[in-house]
Amino acid sequence: MRDWGVVTDAELERIVVVSPHMDDAVLGLGQFLAAHAGATVITVFAGRPPAYPDPMTRWDQLAGFGPGDDVIAARRDEDTKALAELDATPVWLDHIEHQYLPQPEWVQADAVVDTLETAVRTLEPTAVLIPFGLANPDHDVTHQAAMAMRDRFPEPAWLCYEDHGYKHIPGLLAWRVSKLFHAGVWPTPAAPTVDPAQERKHAALAHYTSQLLALEADWKIGAKLAAPAPEQIWRLAPPPAGWELLSTI
């Protein structure tokens, strides 16, 4: 029992974070990344659409973009600068966010898992951190693809982080934890080392100028980021031997 919740140094030797969008990893894990230099952040939905919608999407308008702006190029620039503050390296996959596609063409998990697995395996991680995948379709797809990848590639430590903003939707985080629990993957709070201060996280977040505008408009993100709440990371692992029946209660 003394080791429950502990994340070992060996597990954190080579860290890969899977992020739905360019900002989610820092929002959910900025203090963790600040304590572990050299992590790689793979963003799933970082592809440029063939053409930006006209009129612009509501989100891009909230983010301060205007007609003719190359939104993805600007956001990649933000991501590069933000992750540099945390000594982390970005990797961008070319899947296109749902906001740029008609609903029948939204990217599904089975279209993501192979490219994601290739990117992750190339890095030979000892730990992979994935989002719970709450509310936003791109977040959900990222979670589902990552869980499918986990089935194929169980060797690293698999950890889960909370989607900032979406985790505050009543009941949604509990719903995902319950689904994983009953699927035999028991999400259990873990206690890896994090940077107890928030200065470097906030310095990184400051580079996401466009996204902070939209997040403030939609989620009042400033008040939530100002709160001294720690980042909670969860381990994904089978239950201890003999405990399996708890999942059926």
C-alpha positions in Angstrom: 0.0 0.0 0.0 2.9 2.4 0.6 3.6 2.5 -3.1 0.0 3.2 -4.2 -0.1 6.7 -5.8 3.7 6.9 -6.4 5.0 7.5 -9.9 8.6 6.4 -10.1 11.5 8.3 -11.6 12.0 5.4 -14.0 8.5 5.8 -15.3 9.1 9.5 -15.9 12.3 9.1 -17.7 10.8 9.8 -21.2 7.4 11.5 -21.0 4.9 11.8 -23.9 1.8 13.9 -23.5 -1.1 13.5 -25.9 -3.0 16.8 -26.4 -6.2 17.3 -28.3 -5.5 20.9 -29.3 -2.5 23.3 -29.0 -3.0 24.5 -25.5 -4.7 21.6 -23.7 -1.5 20.0 -22.4 -0.3 23.2 -20.8 -3.8 24.0 -19.4 -4.0 20.5 -17.8 -0.4 19.7 -17.1 1.7 22.9 -17.0 3.0 22.4 -13.5 3.8 18.8 -14.3 5.7 19.7 -17.5 7.6 22.4 -15.6 9.0 19.8 -13.3 10.0 17.4 -16.0 12.1 19.0 -18.7 12.4 17.2 -22.1 8.8 16.0 -22.4 7.2 15.7 -25.9 3.7 17.0 -26.5 1.9 15.4 -29.4 -1.1 17.4 -30.5 -3.7 15.4 -32.4 -5.8 18.1 -34.0 -3.1 20.5 -35.4 -3.9 20.1 -39.1 -4.7 23.0 -41.4 -8.0 22.7 -43.2 -8.1 22.9 -47.0 -9.9 26.2 -46.5 -11.0 28.1 -43.5 -14.8 28.5 -43.1 -16.4 31.6 -44.4 -17.9 33.1 -42.2 -15.3 32.2 -39.6 -16.2 29.8 -36.8 -17.4 31.3 -33.6 -14.4 30.0 -31.7 -11.9 31.7 -34.1 -13.8 34.9 -33.9 -13.7 34.8 -30.1 -10.0 34.1 -30.4 -9.5 37.4 -32.2 -8.8 36.1 -35.7 -10.1 37.8 -38.8 -10.8 36.8 -42.4 -7.6 35.8 -44.2 -5.7 34.8 -41.1 -3.9 31.5 -41.1 -5.2 30.3 -37.8 -3.3 27.1 -37.5 0.0 28.7 -38.4 -0.6 31.3 -35.6 -1.6 28.6 -33.1 1.5 26.5 -34.0 3.6 29.5 -33.3 1.9 30.0 -30.0 2.4 26.4 -29.1 6.1 26.4 -30.0 6.7 29.4 -27.7 4.5 28.1 -24.9 6.2 24.7 -24.8 9.7 26.3 -24.9 8.9 27.9 -21.6 8.5 24.4 -20.2 11.5 22.8 -22.0 9.0 20.6 -23.9 8.9 19.7 -27.6 5.8 19.9 -29.8 4.8 17.3 -32.4 1.8 18.2 -34.5 -0.4 15.6 -36.2 -2.4 16.7 -39.2 -5.9 15.8 -38.2 -8.4 18.7 -38.6 -10.5 20.1 -35.8 -14.2 19.4 -35.9 -14.9 23.2 -36.0 -13.6 23.3 -39.6 -15.6 20.3 -40.9 -19.3 19.5 -41.5 -20.4 17.0 -38.9 -20.5 13.9 -41.2 -16.8 14.5 -41.8 -15.7 14.9 -38.2 -12.5 12.8 -37.6 -13.2 9.6 -35.6 -10.9 7.7 -33.3 -10.2 4.9 -35.8 -8.8 7.5 -38.2 -6.4 8.8 -35.4 -5.1 5.7 -33.6 -2.6 4.5 -36.2 -0.9 7.9 -36.7 -0.9 8.6 -33.0 0.6 5.2 -32.2 3.4 5.7 -34.8 4.2 9.1 -33.3 4.2 7.8 -29.7 6.2 4.6 -30.4 8.9 6.6 -32.2 9.6 8.4 -28.9 10.0 5.2 -26.9 8.1 6.6 -23.9 8.3 5.3 -20.3 5.1 7.3 -19.5 2.2 8.4 -21.7 -0.3 11.0 -20.4 -3.7 11.3 -22.1 -6.7 13.5 -21.5 -9.9 12.2 -20.0 -11.6 13.5 -23.2 -14.5 15.5 -21.9 -17.3 17.2 -23.8 -15.5 18.5 -26.8 -15.7 16.1 -29.8 -11.9 16.4 -30.5 -11.1 15.7 -26.8 -13.4 12.6 -26.8 -11.8 11.3 -30.1 -8.3 11.9 -28.7 -9.2 9.9 -25.5 -10.8 7.0 -27.4 -7.8 6.8 -29.9 -5.3 6.9 -27.0 -7.2 4.1 -25.1 -7.2 2.0 -28.3 -3.4 2.7 -28.6 -3.0 1.7 -24.9 -4.5 -1.7 -25.7 -1.8 -2.2 -28.4 1.1 -0.7 -26.4 0.7 -1.4 -22.7 4.4 -1.2 -21.8 4.7 2.5 -20.6 3.0 3.8 -17.5 -0.4 5.2 -18.6 -1.6 8.3 -16.9 -4.6 10.5 -17.4 -5.0 14.3 -17.0 -8.1 16.4 -16.5 -9.3 18.5 -19.4 -9.2 22.1 -18.0 -12.5 23.9 -18.4 -14.5 20.9 -19.4 -13.8 19.1 -16.1 -15.9 21.7 -14.4 -19.1 20.6 -16.3 -21.2 19.0 -13.6 -20.8 15.3 -13.4 -18.7 14.9 -16.6 -15.4 14.0 -15.0 -17.2 11.5 -12.7 -18.9 10.0 -15.7 -15.6 9.3 -17.5 -14.0 7.9 -14.3 -17.0 5.6 -13.9 -16.9 4.4 -17.5 -13.2 3.6 -17.1 -13.7 2.0 -13.7 -16.4 -0.4 -15.0 -14.2 -1.2 -18.1 -11.5 -2.6 -15.8 -9.2 0.4 -16.1 -9.3 1.9 -12.6 -8.4 5.6 -12.7 -6.6 6.2 -9.4 -5.1 9.6 -8.3 -1.3 9.6 -8.7 1.2 11.9 -7.1 4.1 12.6 -9.5 6.4 15.5 -8.9 5.1 18.9 -10.1 6.3 22.4 -9.9 4.5 23.7 -6.8 4.6 27.3 -8.1 2.6 28.3 -11.1 4.8 31.0 -12.6 6.2 28.8 -15.4 2.8 27.4 -16.2 1.4 30.9 -16.5 4.4 32.1 -18.5 3.7 29.3 -21.0 -0.1 29.9 -21.0 0.5 33.6 -21.8 1.8 32.6 -25.2 -1.6 31.2 -26.1 -2.9 34.7 -26.7 -5.7 33.7 -29.1 -6.9 30.7 -27.1 -7.0 32.6 -23.8 -9.4 35.1 -25.3 -11.8 32.4 -26.4 -11.4 30.4 -23.2 -12.2 33.5 -21.1 -15.3 34.2 -23.2 -16.6 30.6 -23.1 -15.3 29.2 -19.8 -14.2 32.2 -17.6 -10.9 30.5 -17.6 -9.0 33.2 -15.7 -10.8 32.6 -12.4 -10.2 28.9 -12.7 -6.5 29.3 -13.5 -6.0 31.7 -10.6 -7.3 29.2 -8.1 -4.5 27.4 -6.3 -6.0 24.0 -7.2 -3.3 21.4 -8.0 -3.2 19.5 -11.2 -4.6 16.0 -10.6 -3.0 13.1 -12.6 -4.6 9.7 -12.5 -3.0 6.3 -13.2 -4.8 3.9 -15.5 -4.2 0.4 -14.5 -6.1 -2.8 -13.7 -7.4 -3.3 -10.1 -5.3 -5.0 -7.5 -5.7 -8.8 -7.6 -8.9 -9.8 -5.9 -10.5 -6.4 -6.1 -12.2 -6.9 -9.5 -15.6 -7.5 -8.1 -15.8 -3.9 -6.9 -16.4 -3.0 -10.6 -19.7 -4.9 -10.6 -21.2 -3.3 -7.5 
